[in-house]
Amino acid sequence: MVRYYNFLGPGGPSFRDDVLDGLARPQKAIPPKYFYDERGSKLFEAICELPEYYPTRTEMAIMERCIGEVVRLLGPDTQLVEFGSGAGVKTRLMIEHLEPSLYVPVEIAEGALREACADLARRFPWLNINAVVADFGRPLKLPEFMGMPIRRKVVYFPGSTIGNFTPEEAGRFLANVREIVGSGGILIIGVDLKKEKRLLDAAYDDAQGVTAAFNLNLLARINRELGGDFQLKRFRHKAFYDEAQGRIEMHLESLYRQYVHVAGRRFDFAPGETIHTEISCKYTVEEFRRLAAGARFHAEAVWTDPAHRFAVHAMMAV
């Protein structure tokens, strides 16, 4: 059974608000959560299959190896909350082995959420699903779901999505997760590790141009939904690892002096001027443990791959 709850009611910033505000800034910027329309979601699935993009397959291999330890740590009668949920193999692996009393996927894209939940309901007909449409990047308080035994609340946050926040934003997010799971609750989170610049640059600027298409699709979405007139061929995908800040930066760079209209407003671009669309912060194991400790999480376990490219952390709320 699947129940849906929509927490995206009126009052918060909309796609239109965020785009108009972001394009008016000295450093133009649009939040990465808006990548994931229908085409963007499919392009990201394709990115995860690319030879250069190691995070997905590396995290999956870690989870397959350590899932028994994870389940023993979490124990029975869990409420499993997943942020940025999907019907991917990592989610299915966790549900199959943990058999949670309740699964609460949280996703901003309602269409993708409904599709994922329908797939999971077919695969696991015994699974109780309470799906939440919400922006988990903002403070979030989930309702108490009654009627089933819950011994422990668990948040599962795979995919290194935590890297899309600055360390300050990540600290606030983790503090919110601490409030959701409560004392004794557990966070299972995927975190991309610091490594050679050449590997990171290739992972976010692949030879086939799939990541470029994913980034440029944001402009196509603005054209379609906000009456924009971006000419996509007049912009290029730009991604690089900033070693000083320990993060990937993704931009859309204007190739010419030009102007565009969005929702009736004009925005001017100089040659080489960019729209900042995403960061992906990388951490050492110790750096992330210190960040999580600031939100009152204690490190219980960490699993990495042999090449030390990726980490899955288990953290208990104290």
MARDOZA-456611 format. One record per residue: residue in one letter; x, y, z of N, C-alpha, C, O in turn. Coordinates in steps of 0.1 Angstrom, whole numbers, plus 5000, padded with zeros to 4 digits. Each point is the difference from the previous one (the first is absolute). Example, Ala and Ser with C-alpha at 12.3 -4.5 7.8 and 13.67 -1.06 7.14 Angstrom:
<atoms>
a513249435078499150125000500950125000501050005007
s498650114986500950115000499250115008500550115001
</atoms>
This chain:
<atoms>
m500849885000499250125000500950125000501050015007
v498650094985500850134999499050115003499050024995
r501450075015499450125003500950124997501249995001
y498250124994500850114996499650135009498950025003
y502250055000499950125008500850114992501149984997
n498250145001500750104993500350125009499150065006
f502249974996500450105009500550124992500650095006
l499149924981500550114992498950104998499950064989
g499449975021498950105000500450134996501250034999
p497950074999500450144997500850065011499949965012
g500850144984500850085010501550004999500750095003
g499849794992501449994998500450054986499250024991
p502150005007500550044986499649894990500149885002
s499650174986499649914989501150004990501050075002
f498949844988501049994990500250144993501150044998
r497850034999500050134995500850105009500950074995
d498749935018500750095009501549975001500850104999
d499649775002501449975001500850034988501150055001
v498349934987500750034987500150154999501150054997
l497950035005500150144998500950075010500850084997
d499249875016500950055010501549964996500950085001
g499249794995501449964997500650074988501250025001
l498150004989500550074988500350155002500750064993
a498750005018500250145003501350025009500450115002
r500249785002501250025009501250034992500149964988
p500950105019501350024993500649874995500550004988
q499549905020500449864995498649934998499449955009
k500250044978498749944997500149855005501049944999
a497850025007500049865006498649955000499050085002
i500849794996498749945001500249875008500949924997
p498250055013500249885008500049874992499149994991
p501749925013500149874992498749925002499849904992
k499450125018498849925001499050014988499249924998
y501050194994499250024988500549924988499450014989
f501749925012500449914989499049904997499949954988
y499350005022499349874999498650014995499149965007
d500750104981498749984993500149864994500949925002
e498150044990500049874994501249964992500649905002
r499850204989501249974992501350005009500949924998
g499150185011501250015008500249875009501149955001
s497849995004500149885008500549894991500949925005
k498750074983500549894991501450024996500849904999
l499650224999501450034997500949975012501149954998
f498450075014500949975012500149855001501149955004
e497849974993500149865000501149954990500849915002
a499350164986501049974990501450035005501049934998
i499150185009501350045006500549895009501249975000
c497949985008500449895010500649884993500749925007
e499050064980500549884993501450034993500549914994
l499950225006501250034992501349945006500149995013
p500849984979501349945006500750105008500749965010
e499350174987500750105008499350035014500750045010
y498049934991499350045012500049885010499149914999
y501950095009500249895010499149995012499849895005
p499650235000499349995013498949905001499949935010
t499250064980498949915001500449855001499649935009
r501250034982500449855001500949985012500049895005
t500850204999500949985011499249995013500249925008
e498850174994499250005012499249875000499849945010
m499750024978499249885000500849875004499549925007
a501850084988500849895004500350005015500049895006
i500250235000500150005014498849955008500149925009
m498750134986498849965007499849854998499549935010
e500750014979499949854998500949935010499649895005
r501650164997500949935009499750025015500249915008
c499250204996499850035014498650005004499750035012
i499449934980498550015003499749925013499150045007
g501649844994499749925012500450085013499249995010
e501950084990500450085012499150115002499650045011
v499950024978499150125001498749955007499550075009
v499949824986498849955006500149965014499150035008
r502049914996500249965014500150135009499550005011
l501150104984500150135007498750065002499750065011
l499449944978498750075001499049925008499250065007
g500849814992499149925007498650004994499850064990
p499349865017498649994994499150125003500450095008
d498549914986498950105003500550144998499950095009
t500749944979500550134997499050084991499249944993
q500850195009499450094991501150054991500950085005
l499149894982501150044991499650124992499149994992
v501550125010499850124993501150024990501249995003
e498550034984501050024990499850134993499050034995
f502150055005500050134993500549994986501049924998
g498350154993500449984986499749864995500949944994
s498050015010499749864998499949964986499850084991
g500449795007499849944986499749865001500049945011
a499850004978499749864999501249924995499949894995
g501350175008501249954995500549885008499349965010
v501849974986500449885006500450025015499849915008
k500850204995500450025014498850015009500049945011
t498950134985498850005008499449865001499649965011
r500349974978499549865001500849915008499449925008
l501950094992500949925008499750025015499949915008
m500050224996499750035014498749955004499849945011
i499150084981498749955004499949855001499449955009
e501249984981500049865000500649945012499549905006
h501650154999500749945011499550065014500049925009
l499750204991499650065013498549975003499749985012
e499450014978498649975002499450105010499549965011
p500650174986499550105010498549995002499349964991
s500350085021498650015003499350114992498849984996
l501950125000499550124993501150064991501150025005
y498650014983501050064991499450144996498950014996
v501950105007499650144997500950064991501050065004
p498749934983500950074990499650154999498850035000
v502250064999499850145000500750054987501249984998
e498050094993500550044987499350134996498850015003
i501950084991499450134995499249984987499050074998
a501449834994499449984987498949895002500249895001
e498550164999498949915003499949894989499749895004
g500450144983499949904990501049895002499649884999
a501650155003501149905003499749925012500249885001
l499350195010499649935012498949904998500149885005
r498950164988498949904997500449884992499649895003
e501350144987500549894992500849905008499949884999
a501050185010500849915008499249925010500349885002
c498750185004499249935010499249894993499849905006
a499750134982499249904993500949874998499549895001
d501750144995500949894997500349925013500049885000
l500350195011500349945013498849925005500149895006
a498750164992498749945005499849864992499649915006
r500850094981499949884992501149895005499749895001
r501550165002501049915004499849955015500449895003
f499150205005499949965015498550035004499850105007
p499349814989498650035004499750015014498950055004
w502049905005499850005014500450145006499850025012
l500950064980500650125005499050115002499250044991
n500850025021499250125003500850134996501150025005
i498350054985500750124995499250125003498850014996
n501850095011499450135002500950104993501150045005
a498650004983500950084991499750155003498950045001
v502250044999499950145004500650084988501249994997
v498050104998500550104990500550125008499250075005
a502149964995500550115008501450034995500749924993
d499850205010501450044997500849985013499950075010
f500849824990500849965012501250095002500749985011
g499650114980501050095002499650115010500950085004
r497949934999499450105009499649935013499849885000
p500150195011499649945013498749924998499050054994
l501049835011498949914997499649925013500949955007
k497850054996499549925011499049904995499050044995
l501449845006499149894995498949975010500350015012
p498549954984499049965010500349875006500849924995
e498650065016500149865007499049914993498850025000
f501749874994499249914993499649895010500949925005
m497850074998499649915011499549864994499849994988
g500149925021499349874997500949894997499649894995
m501850125007500949894997501250015010500350115004
p500349784999501150005010501250074995500549964989
i500050145017501250074996501050015012499750065010
r501449864989500950005011501150114998500650055010
r499749984977501150094997499750074987499549944991
k500850195008499950084988501450004993501050025007
v499049964980501250004993499850094987499049994994
v502050095004500150084988501049944991501249985004
y498449994983501049954990500150114990499150044993
f502250005004500250114991501249964991501250045002
p498649884988501049954992500450104988499350104999
g501749864994500250074987500950125002500250084990
s500449955021500950125002499350134998500650104997
t498049905004499350134998500350105011499850124998
i500749835013500450105011501150104994500150115005
g500649844985501050094994499550124993500750104997
n498049904999499450114994499750125009499750114995
f500549875018499950115010501450055003501049924999
t499250215004501250045006500249945013499049955006
p502250055000500149945013499150065011499549945008
e500250194991499150075009498649954998499349975010
e500350024977498649954997499949855005499049965005
a502149974992500049855004499849995015499349915005
g501450185003499849995014498650035005499549935009
r499850164984498650035004499149894996499149965007
f501249984981499349884995500149885010499049945004
l502250045001500249895009499450025013499549915007
a500450224998499350035012498549974999499449965009
n500150074979498649974997499749855000499049955006
v502049974988499949865001500049955014499349905004
r501650165004500149965015498650025006499649915009
e499750194988498750035006499049894995499149965008
i501050004980499049904994500249875006499049935004
v502350024998500249865004499950005016499749895005
g500650225002500049995014501249935006500749934993
s499450085020501149935007500049854998498949945002
g502250004994500149864997499649974985500249884996
g499350224997499849984986501349994992501150045005
i498849914983501349984992499950064986498950004994
l502250055002500150064986501049914993501149975004
i498549984984500849924991500250104987499050034994
i502250015004500250104990501249984991501149955005
g498850074982501049984990500850134999499350114998
v502049895002500850124999501249974991500749915001
d499450184989501149994990501350055007500050105006
l501149824992501350035006500850094991499950004988
k501050075019501050084992501049914993500449895005
k499950154982500949914992500750084989499850135000
e500849814991500850074990499050094991498949964997
k501650155000499250104992499649944986498950024995
r502049904999499749954987498849915000499150004991
l500749925020498949915001498750085002498949964994
l501250145014498850085003499650084988498850014997
d502150064996499750074988499349924990499050044994
a501549845004499449914990498649955004499149994991
a500749995022498749955004498950104998498849964998
y501550175001499050114999500150064986499350104997
d501549854994500150054986500349894991501249994995
d497949925003500349874994500250024985499550104994
a501149805000500450014985498850004991500050054989
q498949885016498849994991499150135001499150014992
g501250075017499250135001498649985007499250094999
v500649805009498849985007499850105011498950065002
t502249975006499950095010499750144995499350085006
a501349954983499850134993498550024996499450105003
a500049794992498650014996499150015013499050074999
f501449875011499350015013500050145005499050055005
n502250014995500150145004499250104991499350085005
l500949904982499350094991498549985000499250094996
n500349795008498649985001499350095010498850034999
l501950035010499550105009499550124993498950065003
l501849984987499650124992498849964991499150084998
a500849804997498849954993498850005009498950044995
r501349925017498850015009499650145003498850035000
i502150065001499650145002499350054988498950075002
n501549904986499350044988498649945000499050084997
r500849805007498749934999499150055010498850034998
e501749985015499150035011499950155004499050045006
l502050044990500050145004500050104989500350115001
g499549844987499950094988501450054997500150124995
g501049815007501350054997500349984985499449934993
d501750145003500449994986501549985000500750054991
f499849875018501449954999500349934987499149914996
q502050124997500449924989501149915005501150045003
l498649834999500949915007501449994993501049985007
k499150044980501249994993501050125003501150004996
r498350105011500850125003500649995014500650095005
f499249795001500649975014500749874999499749914992
r501350075017500749875001500149965015500050085009
h500049794992500249945013501450015005501049984992
k499250065020501450025006500049945014499250035008
a501749874994500149945013501549975003500849974992
f499550065021501449985004500149985015499150045007
y502049894998500249985014500950115005501150024995
d498450065015500750105007500749945012499349975010
e502050014989500749925010500050085013500049955011
a500150194988500150085012498749995009500149995012
q498850004981498749995007499549865002499049975007
g501749944986499649865001498749974994499249925006
r500550144983498649984994500150014985500750074994
i498449854999499750024986499150124999499150035008
e501150054982499150114996499549974986500749974991
m497950055007499549994987499350134996499450075008
h500949984980499550124995499449994986500449904993
l498850195002499750024987500650134995499650115005
e501349884985500850124996499450064987499849934991
s500050205009499650074988501250014991501050045003
l498749924984501150014990500150134993500950034993
y498050055009500050134993499450115009499549975011
r500650164985499350105006498549994995499850004988
q499349995022498649974996499150045011500450035011
y498349974986499050015011498949904997499849964989
v499550015022498949904999498950065009500150095008
h498749864989498850045007499549875008499949894994
v499650135018499449905008498850075008500250095007
a498649854991498850055006499950154998499650085009
g500849974979499850144997501150095004500050124998
r501149835009501150085004501249974992500249894995
r500650215003501249994992501349985009500150075010
f500849844985501249985007501250004990499949934990
d501150155013501150014991501249915004500249985012
f500549974978501149925002501250054993499950044988
a501349975018501250034994500749874995499649895005
p501250124985500749874996500849945011500750085007
g499149804996500749935011499350015013500449935010
e498550154991499350005012499249875002499649944991
t500250025022499449875002498850015010499850095007
i499449804991499049975010500549885008500349904995
h499850125018500549905009498949905003499050055006
t501149834990498849915001500249895011499049945005
e502250034999500249895010501450005006501050044994
i499049925019501349965006499949865004498949955002
s502249985000500149875006501249995008501149974996
c498750055017501150015010500549865003499249905001
k502150085000500649885003500650015014500550105004
y499549795003500550005014501049885002499949904994
t501050115016500749895005499049945010499050065004
v501349815001499249945010500050085013498950025006
e502250034998500150085012499350134999499350055009
e500850024979499350134998498549985002499350085006
f500249814988498549995001499649965014498950045004
r501949885003499749975013499950125009499150015009
r501850084989500050135008498850084996499450065009
l500249954979498850074996498849945006499150075006
a500849804994498849935006500050025015498950005006
a502250005000500150015015499450135004499450025011
g500850094981499450135003498550005000499450085006
a500049814988498549995000499649895010498949954999
r502050015009499749905011499849864994499149935004
f501850034987500049864995501449945004501050074999
h498949815006501249935004500349894989499149934996
a502250065000500349914990500049865005500749965010
e498549954984499849865004500949914991500649915005
a499450124982500749924990500250074987499350104997
v501749864996500250064986500549884991500949925004
w498650084984500449904991500550074987499350094996
t501849874998500650064988500349894990500049885004
d500350164984500449914990501549985000500750085007
p499949824987501449985000500950124995501150025005
a498450054985500750124995499850125008500650114997
h498549885013499750125010499550124992500450115002
r498649864989499450114993498750055006499650114998
f499749805010498750035005499849945014500749905003
a498550165005499849955014498550005003499250084995
v500349815012498750005005500250005016500649915006
h498850205000500150025014498749955007498950024995
a501349925017498949985009500250085012501150005007
m497950094996500150095011498850005009498949994995
m501450015019498949995009499750145006501050075004
a497849974997499650135007500249985015499549915006
v501250195000500249995014499450135007500150015012
</atoms>
